[in-house]
Each structure stands twice: as structure tokens, then as C-alpha cells.
Amino acid sequence: MKTTIDLPDDLLIEVKKRAAERRTTIRALVECGLRRELNQEKPSPAARPAIRWVTVKGGLPRGMDVRDRARMMDRLTHDRS
């Protein structure tokens, strides 16, 4: 089956070099890489850290906007000083 993939130029250059070094085709390298990726063991659910949500009463301080990371960092570092 044929398909088209869009690769960054630098990656394609490296793939072409590797294919030439190994005297093989880009297709063979892509196929090998995909098979290797698909055959890797999947991490068990226990191996992944669970997200633990922590909630407290009180809410955000006045003027705190969770969408403004820079201001939040300023506020957090200023409050520690």
C-alpha cells in the first residue's frame, strides 16, 4: 500500500544518508522503524503515575489568572521572598 508522509527536511536528509550507508531503501528503513515501534512493550497501567488531584477551599488569590503563566510565576516567587 502506498501512502505519503511529510517529514522535516533534516530528518529526511538523515534517512537518505542512513539508507545509502546500509545500501537499502527509505521504504525499508521506515518499515523497520514502524515495526520496531509497534512491537515495543506497552507500559502497564501500574507503571504510569496516577494523577492525584488536590483540592482546597479558598480559590485563587485576587488578580491571579491561570492563563497568565508569567504573572503566576512572578506571584509565586514574590510570595516566597
C-alpha positions as CSV (number, residue, x, y, z in Angstrom):
1,M,0.0,0.0,0.0
2,K,1.3,3.5,-0.8
3,T,1.0,6.4,1.5
4,T,2.5,9.9,1.7
5,I,4.2,11.2,4.8
6,D,5.5,14.7,5.5
7,L,9.0,14.7,7.2
8,P,11.1,17.6,8.3
9,D,14.0,18.2,5.8
10,D,16.7,17.5,8.3
11,L,15.1,14.1,9.2
12,L,14.8,13.2,5.5
13,I,18.4,14.0,4.9
14,E,19.5,11.7,7.7
15,V,17.2,8.9,6.5
16,K,18.7,9.2,3.0
17,K,22.2,9.0,4.4
18,R,21.4,6.0,6.6
19,A,19.7,4.2,3.7
20,A,22.8,4.8,1.5
21,E,25.1,3.6,4.2
22,R,23.1,0.4,4.7
23,R,22.5,0.0,0.9
24,T,18.8,-0.2,1.5
25,T,15.8,1.9,0.7
26,I,14.0,4.6,2.7
27,R,10.9,2.5,2.5
28,A,12.8,-0.4,4.2
29,L,14.0,1.9,7.0
30,V,10.6,3.4,7.6
31,E,9.0,-0.1,7.7
32,C,11.7,-1.3,10.1
33,G,11.2,1.7,12.4
34,L,7.4,1.3,12.4
35,R,7.6,-2.4,13.2
36,R,10.1,-1.7,16.0
37,E,7.8,1.0,17.4
38,L,4.7,-1.3,17.2
39,N,6.5,-4.3,18.8
40,Q,7.7,-2.4,21.9
41,E,6.1,-3.4,25.1
42,K,3.3,-1.1,26.2
43,P,3.8,0.2,29.7
44,S,1.4,-1.3,32.2
45,P,-1.2,1.0,33.9
46,A,0.6,0.5,37.2
47,A,3.9,1.8,35.6
48,R,2.3,5.1,34.7
49,P,2.0,7.6,37.6
50,A,-1.6,8.2,38.6
51,I,-2.8,11.8,38.7
52,R,-3.7,12.8,42.2
53,W,-5.9,15.9,42.2
54,V,-5.5,18.1,45.3
55,T,-8.4,20.5,46.0
56,V,-8.6,23.0,48.8
57,K,-11.1,25.6,49.9
58,G,-10.4,29.2,49.2
59,G,-9.9,29.6,45.4
60,L,-7.3,31.7,43.6
61,P,-5.9,34.9,45.1
62,R,-7.3,38.1,43.7
63,G,-5.8,39.1,40.4
64,M,-4.5,35.6,39.7
65,D,-5.2,34.4,36.2
66,V,-4.3,30.7,35.5
67,R,-3.9,31.6,31.8
68,D,-1.1,34.0,32.5
69,R,1.9,31.8,33.4
70,A,4.4,34.7,33.7
71,R,2.2,36.6,36.2
72,M,1.6,33.4,38.2
73,M,5.4,32.7,38.4
74,D,6.0,36.3,39.5
75,R,3.4,36.0,42.2
76,L,4.7,32.6,43.4
77,T,8.4,33.8,43.5
78,H,7.4,37.1,45.1
79,D,5.4,35.5,47.8
80,R,8.4,33.2,48.7
81,S,10.8,36.1,49.2
